[in-house]
Each structure stands twice: as C-alpha cells, then as structure tokens.
Amino acid sequence: MKTPATPAQTNLAPQDSLLATVDSLRQLEPAAECVDVDHAQIVRIGAHDVAVVTVLVVIPPAEQLVSGSAIVRPRQEADAVARAVLDATNRRLAYVTVP
C-alpha cells in the first residue's frame, strides 16, 4: 500500500549558480539576452531533492515561461541548479533570432 504524498520541502536555490549560468549562456549565445530566471527552488520529492527552475523568455511583444529540473546529487546543489537552468533553456534559444 502506498503512503500518501507529503508536501515537498522547499529551499532557496543557490543564487550564485543561477546568475553564473545565465551569464555564461549570454556570453556563448547572443539569443540568451532575452532569458531571465523567474524562480528557483530545491524541493524534496519522495526520497530525492530536485532543483526546479522557471525561466522567462521575453521576445517582445510575447513572453514565455519555461521550466527545467535536475536531480540534486549529494552536496551539489549549485550544479543541480545550473543543470536545471540549462534544461529550461535547452532547444528554446535556437528559435530566438537576434537582429
């Protein structure tokens, strides 16, 4: 018999990792200038911690909210947050054109 799900524990994601990942994306891909992190958390799901990130892609006049996630390995929260940002932006920047 399954036990009922418990609410996920939430923690703030490492901000330095978020900023460094977005900055690196912008240096490598000019289209990433339209990307900004909306929210990031590390949540407990079952027996695992998962980094979850929402990213806002702004291409006037439209905005698109996308999400990414990554399993957190022991003592590697910053790495998981960076992988979650990359997961959120993966395959989306190819569709953005920069004048």
Disulfide bonds with the S-S distance in Angstrom:
none
